[in-house]
Amino acid sequence: MMPFFEPSATLPPPKVAVTSVPDTKSVMTQFLDAFKKNDYATMYASLSKASQSSISRDDFGKEYDDALNKMSAGKLDYQLLSEQLSPTKAQVSYQVTYHTALVGDIQRTMIANLVLEQGQWHIQWAPTMILPELTGNDRLAMDYQVPSRGNIYDQNGDPIAQQSDAYAIGVIPSQMGRAAGTIDVELGRLMGVQDFDNIHDLWKNQPADSYVGITEASPDEIKSAQLDLTLPGLVTSKYTSRFYFDQGIAPQVVGFTQLISSDQLNTYRRLGYRGDERIGQAGIEKSMEQYLAGRHGGTLYVVDANGQLVTKIGSSEPQAGDSVYLTIDKNLQYWAQQALTGYNGAIVVMEMNTGKVLAMASSPEYDQNLFDPSNANSQYLLNDLLSRSDQPLVNRATQGAYPLGSVFKIPAMAAALESGLYTPQTTYDCEYHFTELNGITLNDWTWDFCQQAVKAGKACDTSSTRPSGLITLQQGLMRSCDPFFWHISLDLFDNNRAADIANMARAFGLGSPTGIEAVAEASGNITVPTTPLEATNQVIGQGDVLVTPLQVARFVAAVGNGGTLYTPQVIQEVQSADGKTVSAFKPEAAGTLPIQPDRLAAIQEAMGWVISNPLGTAYYRMVGLTLPMGGKTGTAQTAGALPDSWFVGYTQDESNSHKSDIAVAVIMENAGEGADYAAPIFRSIIETYYYGKPQTIPWFGPVGNPYTPTPLGGIPTKTPQPPKNKPTAGP
């Protein structure tokens, strides 16, 4: 029997898969969002097959880079306007606003054509999607007007960096003959080198017939030094460029300029630079680039394939660079740099009640003029500078991280007083040895001095070789008694106050950036001890303690001024080319030391005794200097053969209305005891500040020409630490 089908029954239609076509505006949004980010890979992926076959990925990106660079367009915004659709084609109207550095905003309305490929919309690209004027082979061209760069001055208006004629100076040894000695003397006078043998050493081992680059100088500097340019064997090459005077004043602060690198080109072209200018690459030159460089001018054109003008899009006039006046005092800075001759280290001088940095010296120095290719000496000396292991480009004052040694006893004493467990009159018997650590005996610095005396055949009968005996806490700071402070650290640790000293140190500004503008700085390191041994290391500024000289000068200034931590500043004023003030220095109080006034006064008094009391650790280095001052010695053990030498202090000369009180921090890497090396240098800085130059000669030789040999070099960015199983310290 045949199967039965009801005549009225109908079969349902077959199901057909429907592919949804994406919204054209979402495609354009993705494309233009990528354009804002310079994400050319994403943009290129949105193009149709025909468009991709007509231009490579690299050339596509280059089209956009070139256009944005020519326009000086650093940013852009867009808005989608309308769309027209057909089954396989679409048009989207959109508006782009380019924010340019040179010709203001450029706003254009454009149309993008899209085609449907494999169920997805793709863009049919053309240069008119950048600007509608870019039809055929037309392209953009910018006629640049580059302004003069602003100058850098010290606080008194003395030039540090400016456009100037200059001479690259060198010698050819074989041609010098009997004039060699005269050349050494005259070049030494020009360069401020007191030991003329140091000039001789620059060329004596070089090939006799070769040119040896020595230095650079302006015509005025040559005249002032009475350098005879006609001497046989003396070679000069004149050039005109941005010149750094006096062989570099505060080079690590001021920095240098160099040509824009390939990696920086797009960034600076979109800021309106032509691309062949020299820009600040370090220090003030870099951080104040926007002021020093001025404002470029330019006229943006569309030109045809032959370079003929098609249309003008916009223009602007250039504006000369602003000049930057530093808080640095050129004379004080010069002598601070001289004081570090032969040593690696740093000196910071700061106005106590404002935060102005009057000097910031870092040694070894470097010659900023070597970064100028028009300087003939650059090709001979720049590579040597960049390959030096002692890192002269590092600003040790702000980037060098050092153990602080006994200077750390200042915040440690503040922590002891604020704990309520100690008063300024609390006593302790400070002997040679400390035995409160289980199984470990630690020696006071007087014990080490006694042993040195014994080895030299002398008796331990001086204040430096006898233990301090029964002393108050104030006297403990004056004497830099290690056992007293080891006892304090263990006492706080055992009373569940292990963080007290670390917290006080942080409140003093240690272990974090100071906030100084325009200069790169390190943070340092302050941690909470987790063992008694770590606590005893920390209290004498060893162990994990790392600080920068700038941080130290800042907290010493706060101790001296009654407790206000100021933000250090090196910019005094920015002036436009017509002499108008663009911005000016204002003191910025960043915090207050968390210590009661009477307790801070006790610390101040003890720091005064360090200098004025015959039992103070710096007394004999300051004899005859009658200015009211407070100070503290420090000796920090490192992996070097000799310890780092510290001295910090401040003035309190209320009788002098013409001079602001200052705070000073001196660090000399691997030099020796703080009382022996850093303290005399501190004295030289104080004498220079008040009298114009050093008035006394340190025991180890005149400032700028020490008799002692160059000490071992240190590591400026991370000073090696001594073994942590035995704290050591010195005065």
Secondary structure, DSSP 8 states (H G I E B T S, - for coil): ------TT---------------HHHHHHHHHHHHHTT-HHHHHHTB-HHHHHHS-HHHHHHHHHHHHHHHTEEEEEEEEEEEEE-SSEEEEEEEEEEEESSS-EEEEEEEEEEEEETTEEEEE--GGGT-TT--TT-EEEEEEE------EE-TTS-EEEEEEEEEEEEE-GGGTGGGHHHHHHHHHHHHT-S-HHHHHHHHTTS-TTS-EEEEEE-HHHHHHHT--TTSTTEEEEEEEEEEESTT-SSHHHH--EEE--TTTHHHHHTTT--S-SEEE-SHHHHHTHHHHT-B-EEEEEEE-TTS-EEEEEEEE--B---EEEES--HHHHHHHHHHTTTS-EEEEEEETTT-BEEEEEEES---GGGG-TTSTTHHHHHHHHHT-TT-TTS-HHHH--B--GGGGHHHHHHHHHHTTS--TT-EEEE-SEEEEETTEEEE-HHHHHHHHHHHTT--S-STTTS--EEEEHHHHHHHT-HHHHHHHHHHHHHTT-TTHHHHHHHHTTTTS----SSS-----B-----SHHHHHHHHTT-TT-BB-HHHHHHHHHHHHHTSEEE--B-EEEEE-TTS-EEEE----EEEE-SS-HHHHHHHHHHHHHHHHSTTSTTHHHHTT--S-EEEEEEEE--SSSS-EEEEEEEE--TT-SSS--EEEEEEETT---TTTTHHHHHHHHHHHHHHSS--S--TT--TTS-SS-------SSS-----TTS---B-
